[in-house]
Amino acid sequence: MTLPHDHRSVLIVDFGSQVTQLIARRLREASVYCEIHPFQKAEQALAAMKPAAVILSGGPESVHEEGSPRAPQAVFEAGVPVLGICYGEMTLCEQLGGKVEGGHTREFGRAAITVQKDSPLLAGLAPVGEDEEVWMSHGDKIVAIPEGFDVVASSEGSPYAVIADETRRFYGVQFHPEVMHTPRGHQMLKNFTHGIAGLKGDWTMAAYRDEKIAQIREQVGDAKVICGLSGGVD
């Protein structure tokens, strides 16, 4: 795996959400280089990329069921900020000592989260005591959060809608900030990548193109190549 020159990166661990690609799109719109890797190969990607931050995506599984996907433990031992989104928040909680239960009423669609505590994750958004509009999509429910975490925001159906361990820079959100139905979700993601992880936002697709062209020319030399290219989030 070859990363673009001089760009710090974000690893997105994919748990099968239909909108995982949107996480990457939002980050790239904020000039952050990122790569999506399935949870089964996330540990190898973590070692190869040495990312500045990790995002755990949503997914269709239930954390409390045997054999459901998990994040590599190395993610929580890497010393970098981690953001869990929906299923990502649930597996973060379960793996670090919290508890998730099924059998609760499904929460789907627009919801209002009430900010309970200041956090850099919500910087520039609704102040403490006021609401922020988000998009929920989950059936399971977090009923206990791990030691060291605080509640940052809650909703009527999600008492742990936003949680944070500011010391370790671990965060979880029960909603989807990557979709347009969370109006200021892009700001939450930028708060995580730029404010918390310290990324400069100095990557562009144009620069990536130039870097890749140079790499390919160096590798290929005078030989001829065949390139098969499909579309993507960009």
Residue pairs with C-beta under 8 A, 6 or more apart in sequence:
1 45
1 48
1 49
2 215
3 9
3 33
3 49
4 33
4 203
4 207
4 208
4 211
5 211
7 33
7 202
7 203
8 33
8 51
8 52
8 199
8 200
9 32
9 33
9 34
9 35
9 49
9 51
9 52
10 27
10 32
10 33
10 34
10 35
10 51
10 52
10 53
10 54
10 55
10 193
10 197
10 199
11 34
11 35
11 37
11 42
11 45
11 46
11 49
11 51
11 53
11 54
11 55
12 20
12 23
12 24
12 27
12 34
12 35
12 36
12 37
12 54
12 55
12 57
13 37
13 38
13 39
13 42
13 54
13 55
13 56
13 57
13 71
13 72
13 75
13 88
14 20
14 36
14 37
14 38
14 39
14 57
14 59
15 39
15 56
15 57
15 58
15 59
15 61
15 69
15 87
15 88
15 91
16 57
16 59
16 60
16 61
16 69
17 57
17 58
17 59
17 60
17 85
17 86
17 87
19 58
19 176
19 178
19 179
20 36
20 57
20 58
21 36
21 232
21 233
22 178
22 179
22 233
23 34
23 36
23 55
23 57
23 85
23 178
23 189
24 34
24 35
24 36
24 233
25 178
25 233
25 234
26 177
26 178
26 185
26 186
26 189
27 33
27 34
27 189
27 193
28 34
28 203
28 205
28 233
28 234
29 186
30 186
30 189
30 190
30 193
30 194
30 201
31 201
31 202
31 203
31 204
32 193
32 194
32 199
32 201
32 203
33 203
33 208
34 55
35 45
35 49
36 57
37 44
37 45
39 69
39 70
39 71
39 72
42 71
42 72
42 75
43 72
43 74
46 54
46 72
46 74
46 75
46 78
47 74
51 80
52 80
52 81
52 197
52 198
52 199
53 80
53 81
53 82
53 83
53 192
53 193
53 196
53 197
53 199
54 75
54 78
54 80
54 81
54 82
54 83
55 82
55 83
55 84
55 85
55 88
55 192
56 71
56 75
56 82
56 83
56 84
56 85
56 87
56 88
56 89
56 91
56 92
57 85
57 86
57 87
57 88
58 85
58 86
58 87
58 88
58 137
58 176
59 69
59 86
59 87
59 88
60 87
61 68
61 69
61 87
62 68
62 100
62 102
62 139
62 140
63 87
63 90
63 91
63 93
63 94
63 100
63 140
64 94
64 100
64 101
64 102
64 140
65 102
68 91
69 87
69 91
70 91
70 95
71 88
71 91
71 92
71 95
73 95
75 82
76 82
76 92
76 95
76 96
76 168
76 170
80 169
80 197
81 169
81 170
81 171
81 192
81 196
81 197
82 92
82 168
82 169
82 170
82 171
83 121
83 171
83 172
83 173
83 192
84 90
84 91
84 92
84 93
84 170
84 171
84 172
84 173
85 172
85 173
85 175
85 176
85 177
85 178
86 137
86 138
86 173
86 174
86 175
86 176
87 138
88 172
89 142
89 160
89 163
89 172
89 173
89 174
90 100
90 138
90 140
90 142
90 172
92 170
92 172
93 99
93 100
93 142
93 144
93 145
93 146
93 149
93 160
93 163
93 172
94 100
96 146
96 149
96 170
97 146
97 147
98 142
98 144
98 145
98 146
98 149
99 142
99 143
99 144
100 140
100 141
100 142
100 143
101 140
101 141
101 143
102 139
102 140
102 141
104 139
104 140
104 141
105 139
105 157
106 138
106 139
107 136
107 137
107 138
107 139
107 155
107 157
107 158
108 136
108 137
108 138
109 135
109 136
109 137
110 133
110 134
110 135
110 136
110 181
111 133
111 134
111 135
111 136
111 155
111 156
111 157
111 158
111 161
111 175
112 131
112 132
112 133
112 134
112 155
112 156
113 131
113 132
113 134
113 153
113 154
113 155
113 158
113 161
113 162
113 175
114 129
114 130
114 131
114 153
114 154
114 155
115 122
115 125
115 126
115 127
115 128
115 129
115 130
115 131
115 132
115 152
115 153
115 162
116 128
116 151
116 152
116 153
116 154
117 128
117 150
117 151
117 152
117 153
117 164
118 128
119 152
119 162
119 164
119 166
119 171
120 166
120 191
120 195
120 196
121 152
121 162
121 164
121 171
121 173
121 188
121 191
121 192
121 196
122 132
122 152
122 153
122 162
122 188
122 191
123 191
123 195
124 187
124 191
125 132
125 184
125 187
125 188
126 132
132 153
132 184
133 182
133 183
133 184
134 155
134 161
134 173
134 175
134 176
134 177
134 182
134 185
135 175
135 176
135 179
135 181
135 182
135 185
136 155
136 157
136 158
136 174
136 175
136 176
137 175
137 176
138 158
138 174
141 157
141 158
142 158
142 159
142 160
142 163
142 174
145 151
145 160
145 163
146 165
148 165
148 167
148 168
149 163
149 164
149 165
149 170
149 172
150 163
150 164
150 165
150 166
151 159
151 160
151 162
151 163
152 162
152 163
152 164
153 161
153 162
154 160
154 161
154 162
155 161
155 174
158 174
158 175
160 172
160 174
161 173
161 174
161 175
162 171
162 172
162 173
162 174
163 171
163 172
164 170
164 171
164 172
165 171
169 196
169 197
171 192
171 196
173 188
175 182
175 185
176 182
176 185
177 185
177 186
177 188
177 189
178 185
178 189
179 185
182 188
190 201
193 199
193 201
194 200
194 201
205 234
216 225
